[in-house]
Amino acid sequence: MKASRFFIGTLKEAPADAEIVSHKLMVRAGMIRRVAGGIYNYLPVGLRSIRKVEQIVREEMNRAGAIELLMPAVQPAELWQESGRWVKYGPELLRFKDRKQADFVMGPTHEEVVTDIARNQIKSYRQLPVNFYQVQTKFRDEIRPRFGVMRGREFIMKDAYSFDKDVDGLKESYRKMYDAYTRIFTRLGLEFRAVAADNGSIGGSGSHEFHVIADTGEDAIAYCPTSEFAANVEAADALPLVAERAAPTEPMQKVATPGAAKCEAVADMLGIPLERTIKSIVLATDNNADNEGAEPTIWLLLLRGDHDLNEIKVSKQPGLADARFATEAEIVEWFGTPPGYLGPIGTKKPVNVIADSTAANMSDFVVGANDAGYHITGVNWGRDLPEPIVADVRNVKKGDPSPDGKGVLDICRGIEVGHVFQLGTRYSDAMNATFLDETGKPQPMVMGCYGIGITRILGAAIEQNFDDKGIIWPEAIAPFEVVLCPMGYDRSELVREHADRLYGELVAAGIDVILDDRGERPGVMFADWELIGVPHRLVIGERGLKDGKIEYQGRRDAEATLLPAGDAAASVAQKVRAALAR
Amino acid sequence: MKASRFFIGTLKEAPADAEIVSHKLMVRAGMIRRVAGGIYNYLPVGLRSIRKVEQIVREEMNRAGAIELLMPAVQPAELWQESGRWVKYGPELLRFKDRKQADFVMGPTHEEVVTDIARNQIKSYRQLPVNFYQVQTKFRDEIRPRFGVMRGREFIMKDAYSFDKDVDGLKESYRKMYDAYTRIFTRLGLEFRAVAADNGSIGGSGSHEFHVIADTGEDAIAYCPTSEFAANVEAADALPLVAERAAPTEPMQKVATPGAAKCEAVADMLGIPLERTIKSIVLATDNNADNEGAEPTIWLLLLRGDHDLNEIKVSKQPGLADARFATEAEIVEWFGTPPGYLGPIGTKKPVNVIADSTAANMSDFVVGANDAGYHITGVNWGRDLPEPIVADVRNVKKGDPSPDGKGVLDICRGIEVGHVFQLGTRYSDAMNATFLDETGKPQPMVMGCYGIGITRILGAAIEQNFDDKGIIWPEAIAPFEVVLCPMGYDRSELVREHADRLYGELVAAGIDVILDDRGERPGVMFADWELIGVPHRLVIGERGLKDGKIEYQGRRDAEATLLPAGDAAASVAQKVRAALAR
């Protein structure tokens, strides 16, 4: 490609509505332009990267035996009524009427349509398994579209749907997709993790999210660097950090801790580690909804001072599905004191005490005294207060043992770009998608679904790879792999000759190269291509050529290096190939 | 591709709603499935052909210097309000509200969005010309979607938009697109014609439609086989078929022609050629709309007996823009007789007489006598009645001289699959899309737009290429170029060996081949692939192999031929390449 035949729309300034770096850089690099909230034009530079992502996704989906088709963006309401999602799906499902007042939706996803295809096309177990996929424009009417392509309303997805005759088949289809996703994100050149997400519907690891690792990611991920374990922090099991409860060594003692309402302050004041303190969190559950005057049940959750409550885990505890934080009035009524110095000993009215599995194994610990300005030290389970209910109700943290027993957890942040999910028969039951099994009996097809956010990947890749000059693309999805910057293309015959020669050699080598023949000043050229993030740059100048040299600089390199002019194309082609083979 | 890893969804019966052959065959061949009226799933077989069309279109658009981008399907109403089309566009424009009650449309076309891009991105004449294109899903809420992909609601289009600094630039951009379209339809392997369509807005041939020629086409096209001339029958100029009026040779005479109200019957009865008769058509225009009692003006249009009225041409005549057919009451009042024996001589009240340019040069002709059961023969202009107003008001017909003077017209039927259009400044004026010219003065960009109906091409290709067994694809857009049908793939090692070898050889030769390893009976295999329309078939059977032969049959061939087993792959690859190079 020659730049004079291409469209480059770089900007000096990012738009005011761009909050995150990928959004800013995609606009500044001329990849996207806003049309309406969460709706973008993909300008030529952006589309090139999208197509490269799509191509890799297609190759790996095909390799995994999935078959491409294309379903419509506009879907009739009837199918959504059949599945039940016409009612269940919130306002993110864009509903509208056509000119004949028939109800339609703009598809945010295609389970209904593909299940309709399967029930019409698949009659026999002999036709199973099958996995249909598409690369398609979807629409989700986000209440607050933001972050550019990261949370847009109109976006491009690859979605696949597998149909199997039984759960074993589903598990095999699922594994194939899991492996394909692993290959896809590896080939894209992104640092990523597959994160277990228990979907609860089938059991086991029925669902994995694929996250691109980036400091700016929305999700906190707990992972074990020495094993495959990875899970959302909210979903990761927290093992007890104290294996066995030690025998008491201290007497229980009420101590003045004026102004030290937080565990950190208490530990400071008493000169003890934070790990010796226990924090108190008060929840309430309402009883007998019909009787307004009925008293709630009050729950006291005890966690080690350095731990955080995990509300999702709490909600899975018996009796706590609908728990809420207690009001200050309730706390005063049950504990006799406002929040700050609460504890399990000497409450005014009875409370249910739940200790996190780590807190439950502590001894000689410190808790609030239910008396403002006082704590109790040397507290021990059994001796000073009854044994609590024990449960995992905290978030894991860095340094915790990995639940798989194979190391120690670290925490990173991630951006979800893919999701594989064992659906089971949720849609085939609702929509009567059956096949005849080996005995001639109709059985519901067992489904899986597998999504990749094509456009979102661009944003995630940038969040992972940028500096203050702009984007740093992995070679596989860079809009161009190599840029040639001739210094004086229009003035110097020598420069033009070498630039054209290098261009020809790189094209012949199958390299995706752009020759910047726009006649811009070097400063403008360099700034544009660093902003756009082309990973390899060759600068062709008269001065260097007099010594037979061409200047090479990788996008991550601090300094340029000189290459012999004759070898420059082969050398940079080799670098690109090596990167793509990673 | 191996059929066992693919999805083939052929059907014995076409759906009841399929009216035309391409719709029937696309459903039966498993290319499309209806989701709602005018909304289809593209099943794997169909998608393969779509992708091939897209690929050829992209290659030729890129070659012509157009730059690909991607605009959204969902567009904000504001842009359509700016252009004025929010009001002007009928109910085919699907309008809806998002969750915040903001107005949006599903884009049936993208002039507004692309003009918005241009006015934001293009500041200077130095950035012009530029031509942006996309391949994108569009929606048009047809009142009566039908004919499968030929008139769907959701469909795939390639649309391109050129921006130039002046009309000369536009004409060059237009010519490039015209040439690209010519290459595209040639490469697609379709018989087509570029048809002039005067859009009236810029003058000259500001618009061409590209039609695939097919007997079932909606449009009648007049074309000259010995020149480039082609136009919709409605738009083609009709030259006078009689170059100069001959001198009268017959006296005028009233003759009885009982029951012969039509020219054909009169010619029969009188034993003269139809070309000697003149037909009368009576139109009326209403005067003084405010005064209900005002008399209309009555017009008598005279055409040679074998010619048909062209209402579009009539409407362009002075005073006839709002003409309507006269009522029977008006005819009786003005002519003194009901329709059937009308003519220009002896009307009861004065009428304006317009003769078509051919009729105006006739002599010794026959007209109605304004007396039921009677005609007048030997009529001559000037001698027997005043000279008429002369105008081109008829449709051309086969055998007419071509308006370009380079031959004789023929008539065929076509399906419009592409359209190139000189828009001018209609959108850039309305949306203030200006650039600074060489003198620093803002000027409106001069636009062209260029569409190709990607999905429609499939239907048109089938309407042009089918037989009673199914589709006959041109190689360029066939879902597969070659099918291998092994007789007993699962039973005969010899057959399997040769089938696998041929498959490997064809894949290595870059041929898009499918190996039917499904284990179906020969009859089913043959019927499926003939229906699907794969242009080349090799049958691998034990009997032939014993003689070292493989059976080859082209989809249009009446009979199979035998190829030496060792050369079969090379031979069929050669056939495919030859077809693609056409």
Interface residues (C-beta under 8 A of the other chain):
Chain A: R5 F6 F7 G9 R33 V35 A36 I39 Y40 N41 Y42 L43 P44 G46 L47 I50 G65 I67 E68 L69 L70 M71 P72 A73 V74 Q75 P76 L79 P91 E92 L94 F96 K97 D98 R99 A102 F104 M106 V113 D116 I117 N120 Q121 V130 F132 T137 F139 D141 I143 R153 E154
Chain B: R5 F6 F7 G9 R33 V35 A36 I39 Y40 N41 Y42 L43 P44 G46 L47 I50 G65 I67 E68 L69 L70 M71 P72 A73 V74 Q75 P76 L79 P91 E92 L94 F96 K97 D98 R99 A102 F104 M106 V113 D116 I117 N120 Q121 V130 F132 T137 F139 D141 I143 R153 E154
